[in-house]
Amino acid sequence: MLKSFRVVLLEGARQTGKTTLARDLLNLPDDAWFSLDNEAVLNQAVNDPVGFIDTLPVPAAIDEVQRAGQGLILAIKMAADRRGDRGQLLLTGSANYLAARGVSETLAGRVGRIALWPLSVGERRSVRETFVDTLFNPDAWPPRVEPVSRAEIADLILEGGFPEVVTEQLTGRDRRDWFEAYTHDVISREELRPIAQIRSEENLRMLFRLMAARTASEVQISDIANDAQQQRTTVTKHLALLEALHLVVTIPAWSTNVASSVKQRPKSVLVDTGLAADLCGAGEKTFTPNGNPALAGALFESLVITEVLKQTVWSEHSIDLRHYRDRHGGEIDLIVEERRTGEIAAIEVKLSSTPHRKHAKHLMWLRDKLGDRFKLGLVVHGGANTLLLGDRIWAVPVSALWRSD
């Protein structure tokens, strides 16, 4: 992207490996790398942003760019316009720079943005997944996949994809300590000060736990406000902050004229299933027959949604993700739309090991409504069998998500 844009922004949650990836790929010398976590560098960028940018070598990298606020964004914008050449700056940020207090300027037209997620299952297994691309090629189905057991599914969910948790193979108390420290650090007043003024860190932490408990569910602000005992305006503001920190992702509702009773609420997932599970107190027992089937199902759906979201970053297609729900109980967990062609693939998620045709009834309804525009429907499940459920509709094990062709 540095060959195509004057400035490139690599953004994602804390501890997803942005700095490590950028250093490994660019091989910039130390004197071309500037971290705004360094107090001296931050002071220079805040107090003299134009001078700071003008003295940078080209190319250069600025880490945690959102910490310096509006002045630095304006200086970057002016320098990008003045120089005009590609690949001037690589920026990284663990919060959306537009969320920083006082920032109204954007780098639109000058910056290429790349989202860095926690590691996908394929990355953990050294596989380049092609699941999203094959959704628009019905002839590529069914795939040949190795199914995984319920215990393996639980392990994948509980571990999540943060590189340190994965590479250090943290388990048990060590993993719980890591997630607890992560939550404390990322939702601290010191961390949030550059982008937001919050009255109560504890209120934000409570909301984060409530969003984890509701992962893969519709966002109903009034219900959340009641449970949190907070004002609706506070909940809305704090939810936007969690999104800006790349901790919570909202999936908009799919609006179409195929049904007049569609609901318009988005639904949300946490960025990482391991983090969500820890905040909910989930463990191996959650996924057993005597566990918590509702929580296990929500975490399983979150796994599927976040894996699809990760693959959209490198997909050959331009993808929009939506969900569908109407007032009559019709629901489709994930609708994948090819932005340029309008083609649709739809996914239902069931942790059940025995998928049935009834699980696909809303996929069949959507297929019949859309006709040729509908390319594929999948029931992604926790079992071992691949089954044809109808025209262009399959039940497939969750391991189809990390298929590689």
Stockholm file with secondary structure:
# STOCKHOLM 1.0

chainA/1-405         MLKSFRVVLLEGARQTGKTTLARDLLNLPDDAWFSLDNEAVLNQAVNDPVGFIDTLPVPAAIDEVQRAGQGLILAIKMAADRRGDRGQLLLTGSANYLAARGVSETLAGRVGRIALWPLSVGERRSVRETFVDTLFNPDAWPPRVEPVSRAEIADLILEGGFPEVVTEQLTGRDRRDWFEAYTHDVISREELRPIAQIRSEENLRMLFRLMAARTASEVQISDIANDAQQQRTTVTKHLALLEALHLVVTIPAWSTNVASSVKQRPKSVLVDTGLAADLCGAGEKTFTPNGNPALAGALFESLVITEVLKQTVWSEHSIDLRHYRDRHGGEIDLIVEERRTGEIAAIEVKLSSTPHRKHAKHLMWLRDKLGDRFKLGLVVHGGANTLLLGDRIWAVPVSALWRSD
#=GR chainA/1-405 SS CTTTCSEEEEECSTTSSHHHHHHHHHCCCGGGEEETTSHHHHHHHHHCHHHHHHTSCSSEEEESGGGGCHHHHHHHHHHHHHHCCSCCEEEEESSCGGGSTTCCCCCTTTEEEEECCSCCHHHHTTCCCCHHHHTTCGGGCSCCCCCCCHHHHHHHHHHCSCHHHHHTTCCHHHHHHHHHHHHHHHTSHHHHTTTCCCSCHHHHHHHHHHHHHTTTEECCHHHHHHHHTCCHHHHHHHHHHHHHTTSEEEECBCCCTTCSSBCCCCEEEESCHHHHHHHHTCCGGGGSTTSCHHHHHHHHHHHHHHHHHHHHTTCSSCEEEEEEEBTTSCEEEEEEEETTTCCEEEEEEECCSSCCGGGGHHHHHHHHHHGGGEEEEEEEESSSCCEEEETTEEEEEGGGGGCCC
#=GC SS_cons         CTTTCSEEEEECSTTSSHHHHHHHHHCCCGGGEEETTSHHHHHHHHHCHHHHHHTSCSSEEEESGGGGCHHHHHHHHHHHHHHCCSCCEEEEESSCGGGSTTCCCCCTTTEEEEECCSCCHHHHTTCCCCHHHHTTCGGGCSCCCCCCCHHHHHHHHHHCSCHHHHHTTCCHHHHHHHHHHHHHHHTSHHHHTTTCCCSCHHHHHHHHHHHHHTTTEECCHHHHHHHHTCCHHHHHHHHHHHHHTTSEEEECBCCCTTCSSBCCCCEEEESCHHHHHHHHTCCGGGGSTTSCHHHHHHHHHHHHHHHHHHHHTTCSSCEEEEEEEBTTSCEEEEEEEETTTCCEEEEEEECCSSCCGGGGHHHHHHHHHHGGGEEEEEEEESSSCCEEEETTEEEEEGGGGGCCC
//
